[in-house]
Amino acid sequence: MPSTLFPNSTHQPRVHPYTPSNTHSFAFLSVTKRWPNILTQVIDHLVVQNNHLLDQLSSSSSDSQALKDKLSQGKAIISLISELKYEAARDKELSPLDLKQAHTEQEKSIIHLYNQELSKTKAAGKSTWFSASWLFTECYLYQRLHGLFNQHEHWRNFDPFEHQKLSSFRSSWSAVSSLCLILHRLTKQQQQSSANHRDDVGLQAQFNELLSACLWGNATDLSLLPNMTHEEIQHLQTSASRKPESVLRDDSTQVWQTCFETHSSGPDAHAGRSKRIDFVLDNAGFELFTDLVLADWIISNSKATQIFFHPKLIPWFVSDVMKKDIDQLLESMVDPVQFFGSVCTDPSSTPILSDQPPHSHVHVVQEIGKRWKGYFQTGVWKVMDATLLSFWTNPLPFWDISSRDQQLLEQLQATELVIFKGDLNYRKLTGDAMWEVETSVEEAVGPLNGLFNLLSLRTCKADVCVGLSAGKEAWVSTIDPEWRVNGKFGLITFVPKQIKP
């Protein structure tokens, strides 16, 4: 019989998972407030799409059966999403996923996994929306939502969140151009410096600054802030919103010393080989952009010669990165005026620290966008093979990767550093469990401890938090009682690889 605490894991820690049954938890707020809001926005967007189809039908003189079929299916999907919304709000039993939603062997395998894990939660008496763990139900929600589209032929490749991701990134021109100017200057400095002279102190300062930008890029999360205004987005993306004391744990020095310093003390420090870095991505748009900025700097200033990116296979948690989002971001940078609009050439939108005319900023963004496209074309940067990406959208903690996906684990162990971006990855790393905040990170990550160099960059947007020093929780709680969930505080958490005896 499966454990009643973590029925979906062989690892059984000493604490319970967060569940929506606790009415004082962020999990409860998510099920009762956030999810209905998200699903309602999807329905509203589908209504708009269906109205566009009606307009096309009224003006079409050719055979319009395909449009009629798509419209009919769109209405059916709206009805199914309404049912899903009703079930979640009333704590209904989590229903098995339907195999008719799958069209490939990989999709069938994913549905089988969900249904197998669902049977375990049922055996443990925790298979309703409020009794199952929050981590399980939230992943189930997005997998089931995807299935509703995937089972309808004309909507199979539809991303119901794409318009939100694109709209959010369009609000980011000032921050995008500012970071591009900084990266451009750093690249020129690196090119002009002597090949025999490496300023580790200066490089570490650059690394820390770009790591900070990468961390705070995670603050813009559309699943948590679906009604964010353009002004609020821009504020989150400025350095003025980032304060050192807002980083509650900062392992950046240890990351630098282990993975990037010339005389690294890590287990592979003297291997004399080129290195690879992996990013397990989170949000599309501005956060993805900051990930690529850091990746660019790493390629130019370290021994890393290749970077792998792990996106999601399906629309996930509203704003998570899919491969197409990477492609769209690159195209927006190569032609920024087309994507961002007239703001690119508006003198009032001049980036911080710039005394150059607006057209020069456009040129720098274009130059960097072309360089990034070149990295992908030449294999310096790669998107991880799709056959190895389904693990990231299963409903389970990462604890069991060795038994769940040995092939993926072997890939992660072959890399110098795995950077896990964002809140959901942090929740999965720690099992989304009710740890005391002073619990060691090593205990919280359980079987993952020491398997590979692991770096988590996360702004706090869920209750789980570990690895804080004594007194830190009391201090931050007096400053901001909502510190765990409002995205205003961050964690830079590193767990080093261990050498097997």
C-alpha positions as CSV (number, residue, x, y, z in Angstrom):
1,M,0.0,0.0,0.0
2,P,1.4,3.4,-0.9
3,S,2.4,5.9,1.8
4,T,-0.4,8.2,2.9
5,L,2.1,11.2,3.0
6,F,3.8,11.0,-0.4
7,P,2.0,8.2,-2.3
8,N,3.7,9.2,-5.5
9,S,7.3,8.9,-4.3
10,T,9.6,6.1,-3.0
11,H,11.3,8.8,-0.9
12,Q,9.3,9.4,2.3
13,P,10.5,12.5,4.2
14,R,9.4,13.3,7.8
15,V,7.0,16.1,6.8
16,H,3.7,16.4,5.0
17,P,3.2,17.9,1.6
18,Y,1.2,21.1,1.2
19,T,-2.4,20.5,0.3
20,P,-5.4,22.8,-0.5
21,S,-7.2,21.2,2.5
22,N,-5.4,23.8,4.7
23,T,-7.5,26.9,4.4
24,H,-4.7,29.1,5.6
25,S,-2.3,27.9,2.9
26,F,-1.4,29.4,-0.5
27,A,-2.4,26.1,-1.9
28,F,-6.0,26.7,-0.8
29,L,-5.9,30.3,-2.2
30,S,-4.7,28.8,-5.5
31,V,-7.5,26.3,-5.9
32,T,-10.2,28.7,-4.8
33,K,-9.0,32.0,-6.4
34,R,-6.1,31.7,-8.8
35,W,-7.2,28.6,-10.8
36,P,-10.8,29.9,-11.4
37,N,-9.3,33.2,-12.6
38,I,-6.9,31.4,-14.9
39,L,-9.5,29.1,-16.4
40,T,-11.9,32.0,-16.8
41,Q,-9.3,33.9,-18.8
42,V,-8.8,30.8,-21.0
43,I,-12.5,30.6,-21.7
44,D,-12.7,34.4,-22.4
45,H,-9.8,34.0,-24.9
46,L,-11.5,31.1,-26.6
47,V,-14.7,33.2,-26.9
48,V,-12.6,35.8,-28.7
49,Q,-11.1,33.1,-31.0
50,N,-14.5,31.7,-31.8
51,N,-15.8,35.2,-32.6
52,H,-12.9,35.6,-35.1
53,L,-14.0,32.3,-36.7
54,L,-17.5,33.6,-37.0
55,D,-16.2,36.7,-38.7
56,Q,-14.2,34.5,-41.1
57,L,-17.3,32.4,-41.8
58,S,-19.4,35.4,-42.6
59,S,-16.8,36.7,-45.1
60,S,-15.7,33.4,-46.6
61,S,-16.8,32.5,-50.1
62,S,-14.9,29.2,-50.2
63,D,-15.6,25.9,-48.6
64,S,-15.8,26.7,-44.9
65,Q,-16.5,23.3,-43.4
66,A,-13.1,23.4,-41.6
67,L,-14.0,26.7,-40.0
68,K,-17.3,25.4,-38.9
69,D,-15.7,22.3,-37.4
70,K,-13.1,24.4,-35.6
71,L,-15.9,26.7,-34.2
72,S,-17.9,23.7,-33.0
73,Q,-14.9,22.2,-31.4
74,G,-14.0,25.6,-29.8
75,K,-17.5,25.7,-28.2
76,A,-17.1,22.1,-27.0
77,I,-13.7,23.0,-25.3
78,I,-15.3,25.9,-23.5
79,S,-17.9,23.6,-22.1
80,L,-15.2,21.1,-21.0
81,I,-13.2,23.8,-19.3
82,S,-16.3,25.0,-17.5
83,E,-16.7,21.4,-16.2
84,L,-13.1,21.3,-15.1
85,K,-13.5,24.6,-13.2
86,Y,-16.7,23.2,-11.5
87,E,-15.0,20.0,-10.4
88,A,-12.0,21.8,-8.9
89,A,-14.1,24.3,-7.0
90,R,-16.3,21.5,-5.4
91,D,-13.5,19.1,-4.4
92,K,-14.6,16.4,-6.8
93,E,-12.7,13.2,-7.4
94,L,-9.7,13.6,-9.8
95,S,-10.8,11.7,-12.9
96,P,-8.4,9.6,-15.0
97,L,-7.1,11.2,-18.1
98,D,-8.5,9.9,-21.4
99,L,-6.2,8.2,-23.9
100,K,-8.1,9.8,-26.8
101,Q,-6.2,12.9,-25.8
102,A,-3.0,11.3,-26.9
103,H,-1.7,11.1,-30.5
104,T,1.9,9.9,-30.0
105,E,3.6,7.2,-28.0
106,Q,5.1,9.8,-25.8
107,E,1.7,11.4,-25.1
108,K,0.2,7.9,-24.3
109,S,3.1,7.2,-21.9
110,I,2.5,10.5,-20.1
111,I,-1.2,9.8,-19.7
112,H,-0.5,6.3,-18.4
113,L,1.9,7.8,-15.9
114,Y,-0.7,10.3,-14.6
115,N,-3.3,7.6,-14.3
116,Q,-1.0,5.2,-12.5
117,E,-0.1,7.9,-10.1
118,L,-3.7,8.9,-9.7
119,S,-4.5,5.3,-8.7
120,K,-1.9,5.6,-5.9
121,T,-3.4,8.8,-4.6
122,K,-6.8,7.0,-4.6
123,A,-5.4,4.1,-2.7
124,A,-4.0,6.5,-0.1
125,G,-7.4,8.2,0.2
126,K,-6.1,11.5,-1.3
127,S,-7.6,11.7,-4.8
128,T,-9.8,14.8,-4.7
129,W,-8.9,18.3,-5.6
130,F,-8.4,19.4,-2.0
131,S,-7.1,16.1,-0.4
132,A,-4.3,15.4,-3.0
133,S,-1.1,17.3,-2.7
134,W,-1.1,20.8,-4.2
135,L,1.9,19.9,-6.4
136,F,0.0,16.9,-7.9
137,T,-3.3,18.6,-8.5
138,E,-1.7,21.7,-10.1
139,C,0.3,19.6,-12.5
140,Y,-2.8,17.5,-13.2
141,L,-4.8,20.7,-13.9
142,Y,-2.5,21.8,-16.7
143,Q,-2.1,18.3,-18.1
144,R,-5.9,17.9,-18.2
145,L,-6.4,21.4,-19.7
146,H,-3.9,20.5,-22.5
147,G,-5.7,17.3,-23.1
148,L,-9.0,19.2,-23.7
149,F,-7.4,21.0,-26.6
150,N,-5.3,18.0,-27.8
151,Q,-8.3,15.8,-28.3
152,H,-9.8,18.2,-30.8
153,E,-8.2,18.1,-34.2
154,H,-8.4,21.8,-35.1
155,W,-7.1,22.9,-31.7
156,R,-4.3,20.4,-31.2
157,N,-1.4,22.8,-31.4
158,F,-3.2,25.7,-29.7
159,D,-1.5,27.4,-26.8
160,P,-4.2,29.2,-24.7
161,F,-1.6,31.3,-22.9
162,E,0.5,32.4,-25.9
163,H,-1.1,35.8,-26.2
164,Q,-0.4,36.5,-22.5
165,K,3.3,35.5,-22.9
166,L,3.7,37.7,-25.9
167,S,1.9,40.7,-24.4
168,S,4.0,40.5,-21.2
169,F,7.2,40.5,-23.2
170,R,6.1,43.4,-25.3
171,S,6.0,45.4,-22.1
172,S,9.7,44.7,-21.5
173,W,11.5,46.8,-24.1
174,S,13.2,49.1,-21.6
175,A,14.6,46.2,-19.5
176,V,15.5,44.2,-22.6
177,S,17.4,47.0,-24.2
178,S,19.1,48.0,-21.0
179,L,20.4,44.4,-20.4
180,C,21.4,44.1,-24.0
181,L,23.5,47.3,-23.7
182,I,25.2,45.9,-20.6
183,L,25.9,42.6,-22.3
184,H,27.2,44.4,-25.4
185,R,29.7,46.3,-23.2
186,L,30.8,43.2,-21.3
187,T,31.3,41.4,-24.6
188,K,33.4,44.2,-26.0
189,Q,35.5,44.3,-22.8
190,Q,36.1,40.5,-23.0
191,Q,37.1,40.7,-26.7
192,Q,39.6,43.5,-26.0
193,S,41.2,41.9,-22.9
194,S,44.3,39.9,-23.1
195,A,43.8,36.2,-23.6
196,N,46.5,35.6,-21.0
197,H,45.0,37.9,-18.4
198,R,41.8,36.7,-16.6
199,D,40.5,39.1,-14.0
200,D,38.6,36.6,-11.8
201,V,37.5,39.3,-9.4
202,G,35.9,41.4,-12.1
203,L,34.4,38.4,-13.8
204,Q,32.9,37.2,-10.6
205,A,31.3,40.7,-10.1
206,Q,29.8,40.4,-13.6
207,F,28.6,36.9,-13.0
208,N,26.9,37.9,-9.7
209,E,25.1,40.8,-11.4
210,L,23.8,38.7,-14.3
211,L,22.9,35.9,-11.9
212,S,20.8,38.5,-10.0
213,A,19.1,39.6,-13.2
214,C,18.4,36.0,-14.0
215,L,16.9,35.5,-10.5
216,W,14.7,38.5,-10.5
217,G,13.5,37.8,-14.1
218,N,11.6,35.0,-12.4
219,A,9.4,37.6,-10.5
220,T,7.3,38.0,-13.7
221,D,5.1,34.9,-13.4
222,L,1.8,35.1,-15.3
223,S,0.2,32.2,-13.4
224,L,0.6,34.1,-10.2
225,L,0.1,37.6,-11.4
226,P,-2.4,37.2,-14.3
227,N,-3.7,40.8,-14.1
228,M,-0.3,42.6,-13.9
229,T,-0.3,46.0,-15.6
230,H,2.5,47.1,-18.0
231,E,3.8,49.5,-15.3
232,E,4.0,46.7,-12.7
233,I,5.8,44.5,-15.1
234,Q,8.4,47.2,-15.9
235,H,8.9,47.9,-12.2
236,L,9.7,44.2,-11.5
237,Q,12.2,44.2,-14.3
238,T,14.2,47.2,-13.0
239,S,17.3,47.0,-10.8
240,A,15.5,49.5,-8.5
241,S,13.2,46.7,-7.4
242,R,16.1,44.4,-6.4
243,K,17.8,44.8,-3.0
244,P,20.5,42.5,-1.7
245,E,18.6,42.0,1.5
246,S,15.7,40.6,-0.5
247,V,17.8,37.5,-1.3
248,L,17.2,35.4,1.7
249,R,19.8,32.8,0.8
250,D,22.7,33.6,-1.5
251,D,25.1,30.8,-2.6
252,S,26.4,32.7,-5.6
253,T,30.0,32.7,-4.3
254,Q,29.9,29.0,-3.9
255,V,28.6,28.5,-7.4
256,W,31.3,30.7,-8.8
257,Q,34.1,29.0,-6.9
258,T,32.9,25.5,-7.7
259,C,31.9,25.9,-11.4
260,F,33.5,29.0,-12.9
261,E,36.6,30.1,-11.0
262,T,39.9,29.4,-12.8
263,H,41.1,27.2,-10.0
264,S,37.8,25.6,-9.3
265,S,37.6,23.2,-6.3
266,G,34.8,21.1,-7.8
267,P,35.1,17.4,-8.5
268,D,35.8,18.1,-12.2
269,A,38.1,21.1,-11.6
270,H,41.2,19.5,-13.1
271,A,39.6,17.4,-15.8
272,G,41.0,19.8,-18.4
273,R,37.9,19.4,-20.6
274,S,35.3,21.7,-22.0
275,K,32.2,22.1,-19.9
276,R,28.4,22.1,-20.5
277,I,25.7,24.0,-18.6
278,D,22.0,23.1,-18.5
279,F,19.1,25.4,-17.9
280,V,15.8,23.8,-16.7
281,L,13.6,26.7,-17.9
282,D,10.6,28.4,-16.2
283,N,8.9,31.4,-17.6
284,A,8.8,32.6,-21.3
285,G,9.3,36.2,-22.2
286,F,11.5,38.4,-20.0
287,E,12.7,35.6,-17.7
288,L,13.7,33.5,-20.7
289,F,15.5,36.6,-22.1
290,T,17.5,36.9,-18.8
291,D,18.4,33.2,-19.0
292,L,19.8,33.7,-22.4
293,V,21.8,36.8,-21.3
294,L,23.4,34.7,-18.6
295,A,24.0,31.9,-21.0
296,D,25.7,34.3,-23.5
297,W,28.0,35.6,-20.8
298,I,28.9,32.0,-19.7
299,I,29.8,31.1,-23.2
300,S,32.0,34.2,-23.6
301,N,33.7,34.1,-20.2
302,S,34.0,30.5,-18.9
303,K,35.2,27.1,-20.0
304,A,31.7,26.2,-21.0
305,T,31.4,25.5,-24.7
306,Q,27.8,24.3,-24.8
307,I,24.5,25.0,-23.1
308,F,21.4,22.9,-23.2
309,F,17.9,24.3,-22.5
310,H,15.0,22.3,-21.1
311,P,11.6,23.8,-22.0
312,K,8.2,22.2,-21.5
313,L,6.5,20.1,-24.1
314,I,3.0,21.5,-23.5
315,P,1.4,24.8,-22.4
316,W,2.2,24.8,-18.7
317,F,1.5,27.0,-15.6
318,V,0.5,29.8,-18.0
319,S,3.9,31.3,-18.8
320,D,6.3,28.4,-18.9
321,V,8.7,28.1,-21.9
322,M,8.0,25.9,-24.8
323,K,10.4,25.6,-27.8
324,K,8.2,27.8,-29.9
325,D,8.6,30.6,-27.2
326,I,12.4,30.4,-27.7
327,D,12.0,30.8,-31.4
328,Q,9.5,33.7,-31.0
329,L,11.9,35.5,-28.6
330,L,14.8,35.2,-31.1
331,E,12.6,36.6,-33.9
332,S,11.4,39.5,-31.8
333,M,15.0,40.5,-31.1
334,V,16.1,40.2,-34.7
335,D,13.2,42.5,-35.6
336,P,12.5,44.5,-32.4
337,V,10.6,47.3,-34.1
338,Q,8.1,44.9,-35.6
339,F,7.6,43.1,-32.2
340,F,7.9,45.9,-29.6
341,G,6.5,48.6,-31.7
342,S,7.3,52.4,-31.8
343,V,8.6,52.3,-28.2
344,C,11.9,51.1,-29.6
345,T,12.5,54.5,-31.3
346,D,10.8,56.7,-28.7
347,P,13.4,58.9,-27.0
348,S,11.4,58.8,-23.7
349,S,12.1,55.0,-23.5
350,T,15.8,55.4,-23.6
351,P,17.3,52.6,-21.4
352,I,18.9,53.3,-18.1
353,L,22.7,54.2,-18.3
354,S,22.4,55.1,-22.0
355,D,23.2,58.3,-23.7
356,Q,22.9,56.9,-27.1
357,P,20.0,57.6,-29.5
358,P,17.1,55.0,-29.6
359,H,18.1,53.6,-33.0
360,S,21.4,52.4,-31.6
361,H,19.7,50.4,-28.9
362,V,17.7,48.7,-31.6
363,H,20.9,47.8,-33.4
364,V,22.4,46.3,-30.3
365,V,19.4,44.2,-29.6
366,Q,19.4,43.0,-33.2
367,E,23.1,42.1,-33.0
368,I,22.6,40.1,-29.9
369,G,19.5,38.4,-31.3
370,K,21.4,37.3,-34.4
371,R,24.3,36.0,-32.2
372,W,21.9,33.9,-30.2
373,K,20.3,32.5,-33.4
374,G,23.8,31.6,-34.5
375,Y,24.5,29.8,-31.3
376,F,21.4,27.6,-31.8
377,Q,22.3,27.1,-35.5
378,T,25.8,26.0,-34.7
379,G,25.0,23.8,-31.7
380,V,26.7,26.0,-29.1
381,W,23.2,26.2,-27.6
382,K,20.8,23.4,-27.9
383,V,17.2,22.6,-26.9
384,M,17.2,19.3,-25.2
385,D,15.7,16.5,-27.3
386,A,12.0,16.3,-26.9
387,T,12.2,12.6,-25.9
388,L,13.9,13.7,-22.7
389,L,11.5,16.5,-21.8
390,S,8.4,14.7,-20.5
391,F,9.8,14.4,-17.0
392,W,9.4,18.1,-16.5
393,T,5.6,18.0,-16.9
394,N,4.9,15.0,-14.8
395,P,3.1,15.5,-11.4
396,L,5.9,14.2,-9.2
397,P,8.7,15.6,-7.1
398,F,12.2,15.4,-8.7
399,W,13.3,13.0,-5.9
400,D,12.7,9.9,-7.9
401,I,14.5,10.9,-11.1
402,S,16.9,7.9,-10.9
403,S,14.0,5.5,-11.1
404,R,11.7,7.6,-13.3
405,D,14.1,8.8,-16.0
406,Q,17.6,7.3,-15.9
407,Q,18.4,8.6,-19.3
408,L,17.6,12.2,-18.3
409,L,19.6,11.8,-15.1
410,E,22.6,10.6,-17.1
411,Q,22.4,13.8,-19.2
412,L,22.2,16.0,-16.1
413,Q,25.2,14.2,-14.6
414,A,27.2,14.9,-17.7
415,T,26.9,18.6,-17.3
416,E,29.0,21.0,-15.1
417,L,26.0,22.7,-13.6
418,V,22.2,22.4,-13.8
419,I,20.4,25.6,-13.2
420,F,16.7,25.1,-12.2
421,K,14.7,28.3,-12.8
422,G,11.6,29.4,-10.9
423,D,9.1,28.5,-8.3
424,L,7.6,25.2,-9.6
425,N,11.1,23.7,-10.1
426,Y,11.9,24.6,-6.5
427,R,8.7,23.0,-5.3
428,K,9.6,19.8,-7.1
429,L,13.2,19.8,-5.9
430,T,11.9,20.0,-2.3
431,G,8.8,17.9,-2.8
432,D,6.6,21.0,-2.0
433,A,6.7,19.7,1.6
434,M,6.0,21.6,4.8
435,W,9.7,21.9,5.8
436,E,10.8,24.2,8.6
437,V,12.7,27.1,6.9
438,E,15.9,26.2,8.7
439,T,15.9,22.6,7.3
440,S,19.0,22.0,5.3
441,V,18.7,22.1,1.6
442,E,20.5,18.7,1.5
443,E,17.7,17.1,3.5
444,A,14.9,18.8,1.5
445,V,16.2,17.6,-1.9
446,G,16.6,14.1,-0.6
447,P,17.9,11.6,-3.1
448,L,19.0,14.5,-5.4
449,N,21.6,15.5,-3.0
450,G,25.1,15.3,-4.6
451,L,24.0,13.7,-7.9
452,F,25.1,16.8,-9.9
453,N,25.9,20.5,-9.3
454,L,22.5,21.9,-8.7
455,L,21.6,25.6,-8.7
456,S,18.1,26.9,-8.0
457,L,17.2,30.5,-8.8
458,R,13.8,31.2,-7.4
459,T,11.7,34.1,-6.3
460,C,9.3,33.0,-3.5
461,K,5.8,32.4,-4.8
462,A,4.7,29.4,-2.7
463,D,4.9,28.4,1.0
464,V,7.8,26.0,0.8
465,C,11.2,27.4,1.8
466,V,14.3,25.8,3.2
467,G,18.0,26.6,3.9
468,L,17.5,29.9,5.7
469,S,19.9,30.9,8.5
470,A,18.7,31.1,12.1
471,G,16.6,34.2,12.7
472,K,16.0,35.0,9.0
473,E,12.4,33.9,9.0
474,A,11.6,36.1,12.0
475,W,13.4,39.1,10.4
476,V,11.7,38.8,7.1
477,S,8.2,38.2,8.6
478,T,8.3,41.5,10.4
479,I,9.2,43.3,7.2
480,D,6.6,41.5,5.0
481,P,4.2,38.9,6.3
482,E,3.5,37.7,2.8
483,W,7.2,37.1,2.0
484,R,6.7,33.4,1.1
485,V,4.3,34.0,-1.8
486,N,4.5,37.6,-3.2
487,G,7.6,37.2,-5.4
488,K,9.5,40.0,-3.6
489,F,12.1,37.8,-2.0
490,G,14.5,35.4,-3.7
491,L,16.7,32.4,-3.1
492,I,20.0,31.5,-4.8
493,T,20.5,27.9,-3.6
494,F,23.4,25.7,-4.6
495,V,23.9,21.9,-3.8
496,P,27.3,20.7,-5.0
497,K,28.0,17.4,-6.7
498,Q,29.6,14.8,-4.4
499,I,32.5,12.6,-5.4
500,K,31.7,8.9,-4.9
501,P,34.3,7.1,-2.8
